[in-house]
């Protein structure tokens, strides 16, 4: 298995041997078969939330490892159904989404209230459902950076969901309202026994400067994570960091020089580890998103992202478009390749 991973990494094979020095692995709470007992049992999470998390952790090919592979297919609301499903139009049918997650060995599946509700009685007991309860939509013109509630926590509970997911666009002028709404929703989800997943994304045109996009800067995304775990998200979904120095280059907010001189480096594993550190040193799991599908090279890119996440101390990967915007067999192969990284004992914590 390791030779196949090395082959797909190509010139990036040194990612398998790099060792983090700024934030050592000994300081982290790492995914393991006893992750729920070691970490979440110490928390104030209700017993039914622990049961829901355990179900997630014990489903699919990664069952019992402490890692998760999740299929998210909620992009049809924001990116449009055509942009999302035209490459593989079977996926307009939500049953095909759930089938891909099951056949692909995923721990869980994320989709819209209507999508999961349409097939709930057939599948909600077979694989953990995570209902995405808020969305942005780009049919409104001009577009704006907002997330609006499309469903209630009670709706998700009634269709049998194990968890709920929501997005906050940190940095946008509407983020404070989103923060309040999502915090209240997560509290209610915990009362009902569901775990919570936060898409802790950044959105502000000012985060692009001098040709560099700081929406994926380690320092800014790390702070979004830090706010997200403060409202008791049980899992943080974040784009993997590709750059740094967002605070200093854009010239706003507060940070410390040691973030850049000691805690991080230019190595992508160090950048991702800073994201993990902001999730209470890994007490709350970080899953990185797989990113957009570009066609050729998707498999290699997904494996690289998984290697970085695992070696940084992350909880897993949530990959959607790379998997569902292709024929079912190819999508399953891509999901399995991601999972193989987390199953491979030779891919260690850096």
N, C-alpha and C positions, 0 to 999 in steps of 0.2 A: 504493500500500500504506500509506503514512504517513497519508493522509487517513482511511482506514478505522480505523487504530489510534487516531488522534485522536478519531474519532467514538465509539469504544468507551470511551475514557478519560473522555469527558464533562468534568465539572468538574475532573478530575485531569490535564488536558492539560499543566499546568505540570511534571509529572513528566518530560516530554520535554526540558525546557530547564534543569532544575536542575543546578547544578554543585557537586560535593562539595569542601569546603575542608579538613575535618579530616584526612582521609587522601587525598592527591591520587592520581589515576589513574597518575601517573608512577611511583609506588612499587609498583604491582601487576604480577603476572604475569597477563596477560590471555589469554583464549581466542583462538586464531588457527588458521589452517590448518597451522601448524608447531608447534602446542602440544606435541605429544609429543616432537619433536626438541629444542625449546627448553627444556623443563622436565623431562620424565621421563627423558630420556636421561642427564641429570646424576645421577640417583638410583641407588640400589642395586637397583632393580627388575630381575628377571630378564628376558632377552630375550623369552621367551614371554609375559610379562605385557605388555610393550610392544606385542607383536603383537596381543594380545587387546584392549588399549585402542585401538589403531589401527583394528581392525575395528569397534569401537563407534563411533568417531569418523567412520568412512567408510561408515556405513549410513544409509539413510533420506533424507528431504528436507534434513536439515542436514549431510549428508556433506561433508566437506572444509572446513567453516566453523570448526571448533573448538568448536562448541556441541552440546549433546545434548538430545533430547526423549525421555523414557523413559516407557513405560506400566507402572505397578505395579498388579498385581491380586493382592494377598495378604491383603486385608482380611477375607476369609471366615473366617479362623481366629479373629481377635480379635472382630470385630464381628458374626460369625455369617454363614453363607451366606445366610440369609433377608434380613438387614439389607443385605447387599451386593448380592445378585443378584435379589431379588424385583422391583425396578423394571424389570429387563431380564433375564428368566430364561434367555435363551439362554446367558448368561455362566456358568451352572453348568457348561457344557461348556468345558474349557480350550482347545479348538481355536479357539473363538470369540474368546478372549482374544488368542491369538497372531495370528489374522486381523485383529483390530482394530489391533494394533500395526503389522502390516505394511501394511495398507491406509491406516492413519493416518500413514504415513511416519516412524515412530519409529526412533530409533537402536537401541533394545533393548527387551526386555520382561522384567519382574520378576514372578515368581509362586512358588508353593510347589513343593517337591520333587515331590510327587505330581502336581500340575497340569502342570508342564513335562515330567515323566517320562512322562506319559500320551501325549504327542505328540512326543517327542524325535526319533524317527527320521524323522518327516515334516518337522520345522521347525528343528531345532537348527543346521542348516547354512545356513539362510536368513536368520536374524536372531539377533543375540547374545542368548543366554539368560542371565539373572541369577537364580540360585536363592536365594531367601530361606531361610536355614538355621535361623533361630530365630524364635519367635513368642510373643506373649502370647495367652491364650485366656480368655474370660469365661464359659465354662460352669462353671468352678470357682466355688463360692459359699462365703463371700463373695469378691469379686474381689480380686486383688492385683496389684501392679505388678511383674511378673516377665517375663523372656524366657527360654524354654527351647529347647534345641536339638532340632529336629524332624528334622534330617538332618545328615550329615557332609559335609565338604569333598570327600571321595572320592566320595560319592554324586553331588554336583554335577558333578564332573569326569567321571564315568563316563557321565552322560547328555549330555555335550557342551557344558556351560555355558562361556561366556566369562568369567563373573564370579560372585561370591557376594555376597550382602547379608546384613547382620545389624543388629539393633537393640540399643542399650544405653540403658536408662532412667537417665540421669544424675540424681542426686538421690534416687533410691529407696534403701531400705535393703538392696536386693539388687544394687546396681549394681557393687560390687567383684567379685562372682563373675562377673557378666556381662562385665565388662571383661576379666577373665582368660580366660574362655572365648573371647570374640571375638578377642582378641589372638592366642591360639594358633591359632584357625581361620584368621585372615587370613595368618599366617605360613605355614601349610600351603598355603593357596590360592596364594600367591606361588610356593612351591616347585613347584606343579603348573602354573603358567603362567596363572592366572586373576587378574583384577583384583578389587578389593574395594570395596564400597560400604557405608558406615556410616550407619544411621538414628540420628543423635545427638540423641535426644529427651530431654526433661526430664519427670520424674514425681515429684511430691511434693505432697501436699495443702497443705503450708505455703507453696507457691509462689503461692497465691492469698491476697491480703490486701486488706482494705478495698475489696472489690468489683473489684479489678484482678487479672487472670490474668497472672502473670509467667512462665508457661511459654513465652511468646514474647518475653521481654525480650531485647534485643540483648546486654546484658552477660552474662546467664546462658547463652543459647544460644551466644554467642561462645566462652565457656569450654568448653562441651560440644564444640564444633567443635575447639578447641585440643587437648583430650585425644584426640579422635578421630583427628586427623592424626598424633598422637604414636605411635599404634599402627599406623601406616602404612595407614590407609584411603586408597584412591586417589581416591575421590569421597566427599564428605560430603553427606548428605541432611538438610536442616534446615527446620523451619517458618520461614517468613519473619517477621522481627521486626516486632512491632506496637507495642511499648512498650520501656521501658528502666528503669534504676534498680532492677533486681531485688535486687542486693546491698544497696543502701542502704535500700530500703523494707522488705525482709524482715529485714534486720539480721543478716547472717551473712557468713562468708567474707572475702576480701580483694580490694580493687580499688584504683583510683586516681582522684582527682577529675578528672584530665584526660580520663578516658574520657567523662565527661559534659560537661565544659566546653569541650573542644577537639576531641576525636576524633569525637564524634557530635553530632547535633542531633535535633529531633523529626521531621525529614524521613525518610520511610521508606527512601529511597535511602541516606542516611547510616547508618541502622540496619542495613540489609542489608550495606553496605560494611564495617561493623565485624565482621559475621559472616565476610565474605570475608577480611578482614585476619587473623582468627584461624586461617584455613586456610593459614598460612604465606604470607601476602600473595598468595594465589591460586595458589601452586604446586600446591596440591591444590584441585580444582574444587568449588565449592559449587553444588549443585542444590537449589532450594527446592521444597517440596511444594505441590501445587495446592489442598489443603484439601478439606473436605467439600462434597458437592453440595447446593445449596439450591434447585435448579430454575431459576427465572427469575433472570437476572443472572449465571449461571455463566460464560458466555462472556466477558462484560466483566470479571468478577473474575479469570479466568485470564489475560487479556491484561494487566491491570494488574500482576498478580504477575510476569509475564514481563518487562514493561518495567522494573520495579524491579530484578529480578534481573540483567538484562543491563546496565543502566546502572550498577549497583553493582559490576560486574566478575565476576558469577557465570557458571557454566558452562552453565546451562540449567534446565529445569523437569522435574519428575517428577509427572505429573498422572494420577490414577486415577479416582476416583469421579465427578469432573465429566465424564469421557469415557465410562466404561463403564456408568454408570447412566442411559443414554438409548439410543434406537435407534442402530444402527450408523452410519447416514449422519450423524446429528447428532454422534456421538462423533468421527467422522473430521473433521468440520468444526471442532470445538473444538480438536482436536490440531493441525490445520493452522493455525488462527488463532494458537495459541501459537508454532508454528514460524515463522510469518510475522514475528513480532517479531524473532527472531534473524536472519532473512534480510534484514530491512529495514535498509539502510545508514544511513538517516536516524535510526534509534534508536542513538545513540552512547553511549560510556562517559562518565559524568558526571564 
